Amino acid sequence: MVSGRVTSRWILVTMVLVFSTADVGGATAEKGVTYDGRSLIIDGQRKLLFSGSIHYPRSTPEMWPSLIKKTKEGGIDVIQTYVFWNLHEPKLGQYDFSGRNDLVKFIKEIRSQGLYVCLRIGPFVEAEWNYGGLPFWLRDVPGMVYRTDNEPFKFHMQRFTSKIVDLMKSEGLYASQGGPIILSQTENEYGNVEASFHEKGASYVKWAAQMAVGLQTGVPWIMCKQPDAPDPVINTCNGMRCGETFPGPNSSNKPKMWTEDWTSFYQAYGAKPYIRSAEDIAFHAALFIAKNGSYINYYMYHGGTNFGRTSSSYFITGYYDQAPLDEYGLLRQPKYGHLKELHAAIKSSANPLLHGKQTVLSLGPMQQAYVFEDENSGCVAFLVNNDAAKVSQIQFRNNAYSLLPKSIGILQDCKTLIYQTAKVNVAKNMRVTTPVQLFNAPEKWEVFRETIPTFSDTSLKTNALLEHTNLTKDKSDYLWYTLRFESSSPCENPSLYIESLGHVVHVFVNNALAGSGHGSRNITVVKLQVPVSLIDGQNNISILSGMVGLPDSGAYMEKKSYGLTKAQISCGGTNAIDLSGSQWGYLVGFLGDKGRLQQRGNLESMKWSTNGAGLIKNQPLAWYKTMFDEPKGDGPVGLNMASMGKGEVWVNGESIGRYWVSFLTPSGHPSQSIYHIPRAFLKPSGNLLVVFEEEGGDPLGISLNTISVIGSNQAQSQLS
């Protein structure tokens, strides 16, 4: 009887071998990338590849070498990234490839560490990224309809795609030039919306494929979630269980590829977080390989941070924090280690997997064996137990194996059990936040309060409720709707009712906050009725509409509307007066935005108050600033914002993202309390912290923290 115990000694030996499998620069008989029905073929050799998504703008250039190194050490061969159009072309014809946007530097760092690249140009990317990566100026192009057989969109899509391809070629970064880029992607999950565009959807898919292939990169192109991807473009799978859900490529000449194996899931403000176990990821990855898969990309391998205003509607600032490398780039165990062992186990049998004949055997009502074997390459078997309730005793080739519930065992040489997906040998670790500085001294804070604009403060006036983003152009989250209301007759118990397609509304009457409301990922219309205090004569009504990112998906995004759609005043629940057709005045953003108060050089443009604790707390629409020194060491740093409400934070002029700690999950906790400050944003002393607080909070409760991880045993001893 062959033992069901995983041979750990073998795994340690094999790890030494697998880290160099993606050595791009080695001498080969053939250069370039092709494919057949089994796998990608790189430099003339079939390849079994594990990939990990890391998005360059969601970290800093200073973090890239460490992130890539840890990814490679996890048994990853390829780093996959989107290209973010709205970062690189914020204005038509004006490009930015500096700092976190330095795509070439990112790819060259990957190359220097011997890994490949999958470049997902899109240029629509979704990715829980603001507007799906599309630049907002695109919406104002005459005749524009996104992502369909529309000439204005196709013109700009081809222009930007060509810009990126030409940039890569000029740097010699495609594999056909000896570089690391082995794949490119056009479009993104278009199959989700194609039917909405009817016949123009299908013609757009054909055009996008022809356009991409015509750029002659010398490497294959892919389309994810696109069953009708035209030849030679490869259609790929996205999801959590592609081994079960993906019918395979649309041609027997194309390899079976999984471009997004979700290692957790995105998190929206107020929503319950989704945690995916290491065992579940490993099971479905192994199953995909067993069913002839040859490329798996983990989305995300490192999620990072949505700095500034880059997150899409309602998504938190931390991105895929539950990935194998967390938001800060720290190892998340056991996920990282368990997958590392899986990669080693599978790569030890790469030859039979890539060259052997597959046989599928039934071993029981919920058990199967997937066997790959030939005379020259050897043999490997994947024993699958789909029974989630009990251990399965399996007989295979005259040997007995014990498989844990919902588990896949990998048999090297079709005999030795070297890995079980449900058996985790890696100890769990725990992330620890350690406060190193409290900001609890009132005299150290200064505050600037925004004034509430009235109708007379506005220059744009019209007898209609205008759409929010048509005015803000996504340069600010905020738009003021103001009007004058004349109260000449007695009105008992007056109330104001509004409806908004924006994300947040705050109602001010005669400079006093009357009420607030917000939507969520599932509630798209904000309905708010608040009692108001009216005076005889003229009343100033100012309604602040706020967005928490633009959408990242869906058909006809250019037609979506936001902001106020209805406003009325009623007296005692009757005699409603419709205000929608009244004369409204509009103002984009705040004085602090226009004065760029987050920048050190602009601090003196506004008058700051130093009035101490009595006036510093619970002030809506307030800017706060203070100074701090960099914590010792070189580990990650985070700002605990749990005492605040909703707003945005800057450190030395760099936005570390939006915060919204007042929007609680169903369990009553903030969706995110700690906000990442990359070390690259800091200097040894005299760091400027600026906070814009929208709702009202207590800045005296903010703290600076260092972030680290400890083992489970150490964590238990600390708790006891």
C-alpha positions in Angstrom: 0.0 0.0 0.0 1.4 3.4 -1.0 1.1 6.0 1.8 -1.2 9.0 1.3 1.3 11.3 3.0 2.8 14.0 0.8 6.5 13.6 0.3 7.7 17.0 1.7 11.4 16.2 1.0 10.7 16.0 -2.8 9.0 19.4 -2.7 12.0 21.1 -1.2 14.3 19.6 -3.8 12.0 20.4 -6.7 11.6 24.1 -5.6 15.3 24.7 -6.4 14.6 23.6 -10.0 11.4 25.4 -10.8 12.4 29.0 -10.2 14.5 29.2 -13.3 12.0 27.7 -15.7 11.0 31.1 -17.2 14.6 32.2 -18.1 13.7 34.4 -21.1 17.2 35.2 -22.2 18.6 31.7 -22.6 19.9 30.5 -26.0 17.3 28.7 -28.1 17.0 27.2 -31.5 13.9 29.3 -32.3 12.9 32.7 -31.1 9.4 33.8 -30.6 6.0 32.5 -29.4 3.5 30.4 -31.2 1.0 27.8 -29.9 -0.7 24.5 -30.7 -3.7 22.8 -29.2 -1.7 21.8 -26.1 0.1 25.0 -25.0 2.0 28.1 -25.9 5.3 27.3 -27.6 8.2 29.6 -26.6 11.5 29.4 -28.4 10.3 26.1 -29.9 9.3 24.4 -26.7 5.9 23.8 -25.2 5.4 25.6 -21.9 3.3 24.9 -18.8 3.0 28.3 -17.2 1.7 29.8 -14.0 1.1 33.5 -14.0 0.3 36.2 -11.4 -1.4 39.6 -11.9 0.4 42.6 -10.5 -0.8 46.1 -11.7 2.1 48.5 -11.8 0.1 51.7 -10.8 -1.3 49.9 -7.7 2.1 49.9 -6.1 5.2 52.0 -6.5 8.4 51.6 -8.6 10.3 51.1 -5.3 8.1 48.1 -4.5 8.3 46.4 -7.9 11.6 44.6 -7.5 10.5 43.0 -4.2 7.0 42.1 -5.5 8.4 40.5 -8.6 11.1 38.6 -6.6 8.5 37.1 -4.2 6.3 36.3 -7.1 9.0 34.4 -8.8 9.9 32.6 -5.6 6.3 31.5 -5.5 6.8 29.4 -8.6 5.3 32.0 -11.0 6.6 32.2 -14.6 4.6 35.2 -16.0 3.5 38.5 -14.6 0.2 39.7 -16.1 -0.9 43.4 -16.1 -3.4 45.6 -17.6 -2.5 48.9 -19.4 -4.5 51.8 -18.0 -5.5 54.2 -20.7 -6.9 56.9 -18.5 -3.6 57.0 -16.6 -1.4 57.2 -19.7 -3.6 59.7 -21.7 -5.4 61.9 -19.2 -5.9 64.5 -21.9 -6.2 63.7 -25.6 -2.7 63.5 -27.0 -0.9 64.2 -23.7 0.8 61.0 -22.4 2.2 60.1 -19.0 4.6 57.2 -18.4 6.3 58.6 -15.3 6.4 57.3 -11.7 3.8 54.6 -11.0 2.8 54.9 -14.7 6.2 53.8 -16.0 5.1 50.7 -17.8 8.4 50.2 -19.6 10.4 50.3 -16.4 8.0 47.8 -14.8 8.4 45.4 -17.8 12.1 45.8 -17.8 12.2 44.9 -14.1 10.3 41.7 -14.8 12.7 40.9 -17.6 15.7 41.5 -15.3 14.3 38.8 -12.9 13.8 36.3 -15.7 10.0 36.2 -16.0 7.6 36.6 -18.9 4.9 39.2 -19.3 1.3 39.0 -20.5 0.3 42.6 -21.5 -3.4 43.2 -21.4 -3.7 46.3 -23.4 -7.5 46.4 -23.6 -7.7 49.3 -23.7 -10.9 48.8 -21.8 -9.8 46.8 -18.7 -12.6 46.9 -16.1 -10.4 45.8 -13.2 -12.5 47.7 -10.6 -10.6 50.7 -12.0 -12.3 54.1 -12.5 -14.3 54.1 -15.7 -12.8 50.7 -16.6 -9.6 52.5 -17.7 -11.3 54.6 -20.3 -10.3 58.3 -20.2 -13.3 60.5 -19.5 -12.6 62.9 -22.3 -13.6 60.1 -24.6 -17.2 60.6 -23.7 -17.2 64.1 -25.2 -16.0 62.9 -28.6 -18.9 63.6 -31.0 -20.8 60.4 -32.0 -19.0 58.3 -29.4 -20.4 54.9 -28.4 -18.0 52.8 -26.4 -16.9 49.2 -27.2 -18.9 48.6 -30.4 -18.7 49.0 -34.1 -18.5 52.8 -33.8 -16.0 54.7 -35.9 -15.0 57.3 -33.2 -14.4 54.6 -30.6 -12.5 52.4 -33.0 -10.3 55.3 -34.1 -9.2 56.1 -30.6 -8.9 52.5 -29.5 -6.6 51.7 -32.4 -4.6 54.9 -31.9 -3.9 54.1 -28.2 -3.3 50.4 -28.8 -0.8 51.3 -31.5 0.8 53.7 -29.2 1.4 51.0 -26.6 2.5 48.4 -29.1 4.9 50.8 -30.8 6.3 51.8 -27.3 7.0 48.1 -26.5 8.6 47.5 -29.9 10.8 50.5 -29.6 12.2 49.1 -26.3 12.6 45.6 -27.8 10.2 44.1 -25.2 8.2 41.6 -27.3 9.4 37.9 -27.3 9.8 38.1 -31.0 12.5 40.7 -30.3 14.0 38.7 -27.5 12.0 40.5 -24.9 9.7 39.1 -22.1 6.2 39.8 -23.5 4.8 36.5 -24.7 1.1 37.5 -24.9 -1.1 40.5 -25.5 -4.8 41.0 -24.9 -7.3 43.1 -26.7 -10.6 44.0 -25.2 -11.7 42.5 -21.9 -14.7 40.2 -21.0 -16.6 41.6 -24.0 -18.7 38.5 -24.0 -20.6 40.0 -21.0 -22.0 42.9 -23.0 -21.7 41.8 -26.7 -25.4 40.9 -27.0 -26.4 44.4 -25.9 -24.9 45.8 -29.2 -26.6 43.2 -31.4 -24.9 42.8 -34.8 -22.5 45.6 -34.1 -21.1 43.6 -31.2 -20.1 40.7 -33.4 -18.6 43.0 -36.1 -16.7 44.9 -33.4 -15.1 41.6 -32.1 -13.9 40.8 -35.6 -12.5 44.3 -36.1 -10.7 44.3 -32.7 -9.1 41.0 -33.5 -8.0 42.0 -36.9 -6.7 45.4 -35.6 -4.7 43.7 -32.9 -3.2 41.0 -35.1 -2.4 43.6 -37.8 -0.1 45.3 -35.3 2.4 42.5 -35.9 3.7 42.0 -32.4 5.1 38.6 -33.2 3.2 37.1 -30.1 -0.3 35.6 -29.8 -3.3 37.8 -28.9 -6.0 36.6 -26.4 -9.5 37.6 -25.6 -11.0 36.6 -22.3 -14.6 35.6 -21.8 -15.0 35.7 -25.6 -16.2 32.4 -27.0 -16.3 33.8 -30.5 -12.8 35.2 -30.6 -11.8 35.0 -34.3 -8.7 33.1 -35.4 -5.9 33.3 -34.6 -6.9 35.1 -31.3 -7.2 32.7 -28.3 -10.3 32.8 -26.2 -9.6 32.3 -22.5 -11.5 31.8 -19.3 -12.0 34.1 -16.2 -13.5 33.0 -13.0 -13.0 30.8 -9.9 -13.8 27.4 -11.4 -12.7 27.3 -15.0 -11.8 23.6 -14.7 -15.6 23.1 -14.3 -17.1 25.9 -16.3 -14.8 26.5 -19.3 -15.7 24.3 -22.4 -12.3 25.1 -23.8 -11.0 27.1 -26.7 -13.1 27.5 -29.8 -10.5 25.7 -32.0 -8.7 22.4 -31.4 -5.5 24.3 -32.5 -5.7 26.7 -29.5 -4.4 26.0 -26.0 -6.7 26.0 -23.0 -5.9 29.1 -20.9 -7.2 30.6 -17.7 -6.5 34.4 -17.6 -8.2 35.2 -14.3 -8.2 32.6 -11.4 -9.6 34.9 -8.7 -7.6 34.4 -5.5 -10.3 36.2 -3.5 -12.7 38.9 -4.7 -12.9 42.6 -4.8 -14.6 44.3 -1.9 -17.1 47.2 -2.0 -17.8 49.6 0.8 -20.4 48.2 3.1 -20.3 44.7 1.6 -19.3 41.5 3.3 -15.7 40.5 2.4 -15.1 37.3 0.4 -12.4 35.0 1.6 -11.2 32.2 -0.7 -9.3 29.4 0.9 -5.9 28.2 -0.3 -7.4 24.7 -0.6 -10.1 25.9 -3.0 -7.7 27.8 -5.2 -5.4 24.8 -5.4 -8.2 22.3 -6.2 -9.5 24.2 -9.1 -6.1 25.1 -10.5 -5.1 21.4 -10.3 -8.4 20.4 -12.0 -7.8 22.9 -14.8 -4.3 21.4 -15.5 -5.8 17.9 -15.3 -8.3 18.9 -18.0 -5.5 19.9 -20.4 -5.0 23.5 -19.2 -1.5 24.8 -19.7 -1.7 28.5 -18.5 -3.2 29.7 -15.2 -3.0 33.3 -14.1 -3.9 34.2 -10.5 -6.0 37.4 -10.4 -4.6 39.0 -8.3 -1.2 37.7 -7.1 -0.7 41.1 -5.6 -3.6 43.5 -5.6 -2.1 46.6 -4.1 -3.7 50.0 -3.5 -6.2 52.2 -5.4 -4.3 55.4 -4.9 -6.0 58.7 -5.5 -9.4 58.4 -7.1 -8.6 55.4 -9.2 -11.1 52.9 -7.7 -14.4 52.4 -9.5 -17.8 52.8 -8.0 -18.0 52.0 -4.3 -14.8 49.9 -4.3 -12.5 50.2 -1.3 -9.0 51.6 -1.6 -7.2 48.3 -0.8 -7.4 45.9 -3.7 -7.4 42.1 -3.4 -5.8 42.2 0.0 -6.4 38.5 0.3 -4.1 37.6 -2.6 -0.9 35.5 -2.0 0.9 38.9 -1.6 -1.3 41.2 0.4 -1.9 44.9 -0.2 1.5 45.7 1.3 3.4 43.0 -0.5 3.7 40.7 2.5 3.2 37.0 2.2 -0.3 35.8 3.0 0.1 32.3 4.4 -0.9 29.6 3.9 -2.1 30.8 0.4 1.3 31.8 -0.9 3.1 28.6 0.3 0.4 26.2 -0.6 0.2 27.4 -4.2 4.0 27.4 -4.3 4.0 23.7 -3.5 1.3 23.1 -6.1 3.4 24.8 -8.8 6.4 22.6 -7.9 4.4 19.5 -7.9 2.8 20.1 -11.3 6.1 21.3 -12.9 7.8 18.1 -11.8 5.6 16.4 -14.4 5.6 19.0 -17.1 6.9 16.6 -19.7 4.1 14.1 -19.6 1.5 16.9 -19.1 2.7 18.6 -22.3 3.5 15.6 -24.4 1.7 12.6 -23.0 -1.7 11.2 -24.0 -4.6 12.0 -21.6 -6.8 9.2 -20.3 -9.8 9.8 -18.0 -10.9 7.0 -15.7 -13.8 6.7 -13.3 -12.8 5.6 -9.8 -16.1 5.9 -8.1 -19.4 7.9 -8.2 -17.5 11.2 -7.4 -13.9 10.2 -8.1 -11.9 10.3 -11.3 -8.3 9.9 -12.5 -6.8 12.1 -15.2 -3.7 10.4 -16.5 -1.0 11.7 -18.8 1.5 9.2 -20.2 3.8 8.3 -23.0 6.9 6.2 -23.4 9.4 9.1 -23.5 7.8 11.7 -21.1 6.8 9.4 -18.3 3.5 9.5 -16.4 1.5 11.7 -14.0 -2.0 11.2 -12.6 -4.5 13.6 -10.9 -6.8 11.7 -8.6 -9.9 13.7 -8.0 -12.3 13.4 -5.0 -15.3 15.6 -5.6 -17.0 14.4 -2.4 -16.9 17.4 0.0 -18.2 15.4 2.9 -15.8 12.5 3.4 -12.4 11.0 2.8 -12.2 8.7 -0.2 -10.2 5.5 -0.4 -9.1 5.0 -4.0 -7.5 2.1 -5.8 -5.4 3.1 -8.7 -3.0 0.8 -10.6 -2.9 -1.7 -7.7 -2.1 0.9 -5.1 -4.4 2.4 -2.5 -4.7 6.2 -1.8 -6.6 8.1 0.8 -7.9 11.4 -0.5 -9.2 14.1 1.7 -12.7 15.6 1.0 -12.9 17.8 -2.0 -9.2 17.2 -2.9 -7.0 16.4 -5.8 -3.9 14.2 -5.3 -1.0 14.5 -7.7 0.9 11.2 -8.4 4.4 11.6 -9.7 5.2 8.8 -12.1 1.6 7.7 -11.6 2.6 6.2 -8.2 4.0 8.6 -5.6 1.5 11.0 -4.0 3.5 14.2 -3.7 0.7 16.8 -3.2 -2.9 17.0 -2.0 -4.9 20.2 -2.7 -6.8 19.9 0.6 -3.7 19.1 2.7 -2.0 22.3 3.8 1.5 22.0 5.1 2.2 25.7 5.4 1.5 27.4 8.7 -0.9 30.3 8.8 0.5 33.8 9.5 -1.2 36.9 10.9 -0.8 40.5 10.0 -0.1 42.9 12.8 -0.5 46.6 12.9 1.6 48.4 15.6 0.8 52.0 16.4 4.0 54.1 16.4 2.5 57.6 16.5 -0.7 59.0 17.7 -2.1 62.3 16.3 -4.0 63.1 19.5 -2.5 66.5 20.3 -5.0 69.2 19.3 -2.4 71.9 19.1 -0.6 69.9 16.4 -3.6 70.1 14.0 -4.7 72.9 11.8 -8.1 73.0 10.2 -9.7 74.8 7.2 -13.5 74.6 6.9 -15.2 74.9 3.6 -18.0 77.4 3.2 -21.3 76.2 2.0 -21.9 77.9 -1.4 -25.2 79.5 -2.2 -26.9 80.3 -5.5 -25.2 83.7 -5.6 -21.8 82.0 -5.5 -22.3 80.1 -8.7 -21.7 81.2 -12.3 -23.4 78.4 -14.1 -27.2 78.7 -13.7 -30.0 76.9 -15.5 -33.7 76.0 -15.1 -32.9 72.2 -14.9 -31.2 69.6 -12.9 -28.0 68.9 -14.8 -26.1 65.6 -14.9 -23.2 65.4 -12.4 -20.3 64.1 -14.5 -21.1 66.4 -17.5 -20.0 69.2 -15.2 -17.3 67.6 -13.2 -15.6 65.8 -16.1 -14.4 63.5 -13.4 -11.9 66.1 -12.2 -13.7 66.1 -8.8 -16.0 63.7 -7.0 -18.2 66.6 -5.9 -20.8 68.9 -7.5 -23.0 71.5 -5.7 -26.6 72.0 -6.7 -27.8 75.3 -5.3 -31.1 77.3 -5.4 -33.1 80.0 -3.7 -36.4 79.0 -2.3 -38.9 81.8 -1.3 -41.1 80.8 1.6 -43.9 83.3 1.8 -46.8 81.3 3.2 -47.0 79.2 6.4 -45.5 75.8 6.0 -45.9 73.3 8.9 -43.3 70.6 9.3 -41.5 71.3 6.0 -39.4 68.5 4.5 -37.2 68.2 1.4 -37.3 65.1 -0.7 -34.6 64.3 -3.2 -33.7 61.5 -5.5 -30.2 61.1 -6.9 -28.3 58.8 -9.1 -25.1 59.9 -7.5 -23.5 57.9 -4.7 -23.7 60.4 -1.8 -25.9 63.5 -1.0 -25.6 66.1 1.8 -28.4 68.6 2.1 -27.7 72.1 3.6 -30.4 74.6 4.2 -29.3 78.1 5.2 -25.8 76.8 5.8 -26.9 74.1 8.2 -26.7 70.4 7.5 -30.2 69.0 7.3 -29.4 65.4 6.3 -27.3 63.0 4.3 -27.8 59.8 2.4 -25.9 57.4 0.2 -26.3 54.4 -2.0 -24.3 51.2 -2.5 -23.2 48.7 -5.1 -26.7 47.4 -5.0 -28.7 50.6 -4.4 -28.3 52.9 -7.4 -30.9 55.5 -6.5 -30.5 57.5 -3.3 -33.8 58.6 -1.9 -33.7 61.0 1.0 -36.4 62.9 2.8 -35.2 65.2 5.6 -37.0 67.8 7.8 -35.8 71.3 7.1 -36.1 74.6 8.9 -37.3 77.4 6.6 -37.4 81.1 7.3 -39.8 83.6 5.9 -38.4 85.0 2.7 -35.4 83.7 0.9 -33.9 80.3 1.8 -30.6 79.0 0.5 -30.7 75.3 -0.4 -27.3 73.7 -1.2 -27.2 70.0 -2.1 -23.8 68.3 -2.4 -23.7 65.4 -4.8 -20.7 63.0 -4.4 -19.3 60.2 -6.4 -17.2 57.3 -5.2 -15.6 56.4 -8.5 -17.2 55.9 -11.9 -18.4 52.5 -13.1 -16.0 50.0 -14.5 -18.3 47.9 -16.6 -21.5 47.5 -18.5 -22.8 48.4 -22.0 -23.3 52.0 -23.0 -21.3 53.4 -20.2 -21.2 56.8 -22.0 -24.9 57.2 -21.5 -25.0 56.6 -17.8 -26.2 59.6 -15.7 -25.5 60.6 -12.1 -26.5 63.3 -9.7 -29.8 64.9 -8.7 -32.9 63.9 -10.6 -35.7 65.1 -8.4 -36.2 67.7 -5.6 -39.4 68.8 -3.9 -40.5 70.5 -0.7 -43.7 69.5 1.1 -45.5 71.0 4.1 -46.8 68.4 6.5 -46.6 65.7 3.9 -48.9 67.5 1.4 -48.7 70.3 -1.1 -45.4 69.1 -2.6 -43.6 71.9 -4.5 -41.5 70.5 -7.4 -38.2 72.2 -7.5 -36.7 70.3 -10.4 -37.6 73.0 -12.9 -36.4 75.8 -10.7 -33.3 77.9 -11.5 -30.3 76.0 -10.1 -26.8 77.2 -9.7 -23.8 74.8 -10.0 -20.3 74.7 -8.6 -17.7 71.9 -9.0 -15.7 70.8 -6.0 -14.4 72.8 -3.1 -12.2 75.8 -2.4 -9.6 73.4 -1.1 -9.6 71.5 -4.4 -9.1 74.7 -6.4 -6.4 75.8 -4.0 -4.8 72.3 -4.0 -4.4 72.4 -0.3 -2.9 68.9 -0.3 0.2 70.3 -1.8 2.9 71.8 0.5 3.4 74.9 -1.6 -0.2 75.9 -1.5 -0.9 75.6 2.2 -0.7 79.4 2.7 -3.3 80.1 0.1 -6.1 79.5 2.7 -6.5 80.6 6.3 -6.0 77.7 8.6 -7.3 77.7 12.2 -5.5 76.3 15.2 -8.4 76.5 17.6 -7.7 73.2 19.5 -9.9 70.3 20.6 -13.1 72.2 21.0 -13.5 73.0 17.3 -11.5 70.3 15.7 -13.9 67.4 16.0 -16.9 66.3 13.9 -16.6 69.1 11.4 -18.1 68.2 7.9 -16.3 69.5 4.8 -13.1 70.2 6.7 -9.5 70.0 5.8 -7.0 69.0 8.4 -3.2 69.1 8.3 -0.4 68.1 10.6 3.2 66.9 10.3 4.9 63.6 11.3 8.2 61.8 11.0 8.8 58.5 9.2 8.7 55.4 11.4 11.9 53.6 11.9 12.7 50.5 9.7 11.8 49.7 6.2 8.5 47.7 6.6 5.1 48.8 5.4 3.3 51.8 7.0 -0.4 52.4 7.3 -2.7 55.1 8.6 -5.5 54.1 10.9 -8.5 56.3 10.0 -11.1 54.5 12.1 -12.1 57.7 14.0 -13.0 59.5 10.8 -16.0 59.3 8.5 -15.5 59.7 4.7 -13.0 61.6 2.6 -9.5 61.4 1.1 -5.9 61.5 2.5 -2.7 62.9 1.1 0.9 62.4 2.4 3.4 64.9 1.0 1.0 65.7 -1.8 0.4 62.0 -2.8 -3.1 60.7 -2.4 -3.2 57.4 -0.6 -6.9 57.1 -1.6 -10.4 57.6 -0.5 -11.6 56.4 2.9 -15.1 55.6 4.0 -14.9 54.1 7.5 -18.5 55.1 8.4 -19.9 52.7 5.8 -20.1 49.5 7.8 -20.2 45.9 6.7 -23.2 43.7 7.7 -21.1 42.6 10.7 -20.8 46.2 11.9 -17.2 46.9 11.0 -15.6 49.4 8.6 -14.9 48.0 5.2 -11.3 49.3 5.6 -9.7 51.2 8.5 -5.9 51.0 7.6 -4.7 52.9 4.6 -1.3 52.1 3.0 1.4 54.8 2.9 4.2 53.5 0.7 7.7 54.2 2.1 8.4 56.0 -1.2 5.9 58.7 -0.2 7.9 59.4 3.0 11.0 61.3 4.0 12.8 61.0 7.3 11.1 63.9 8.9 8.6 66.7 8.3 6.0 64.7 6.4 2.8 66.6 5.6 -0.5 64.8 6.3 -3.6 66.4 4.8 -7.1 65.0 5.4 -10.3 66.1 3.7 -13.2 65.0 5.9 -16.6 65.0 4.2 -19.0 63.9 6.9 -17.3 64.8 10.2 -14.8 62.8 12.3 -12.2 63.0 15.0 -8.7 63.5 13.6 -7.3 63.1 17.2 -8.0 59.4 16.8 -5.8 58.9 13.7 -2.7 56.9 14.3 0.4 55.9 12.2 1.2 52.2 12.2 3.8 49.8 11.0 2.6 46.6 9.4 4.2 43.2 9.8 3.3 39.5 9.8 3.9 36.9 12.5 3.4 33.1 12.6 0.3 31.5 14.0 2.2 30.2 17.0 3.5 33.6 17.8 0.1 35.1 17.4 -1.5 32.5 19.7 1.2 33.2 22.4 0.5 36.9 22.2 -3.2 36.4 22.5 -2.7 34.2 25.6 
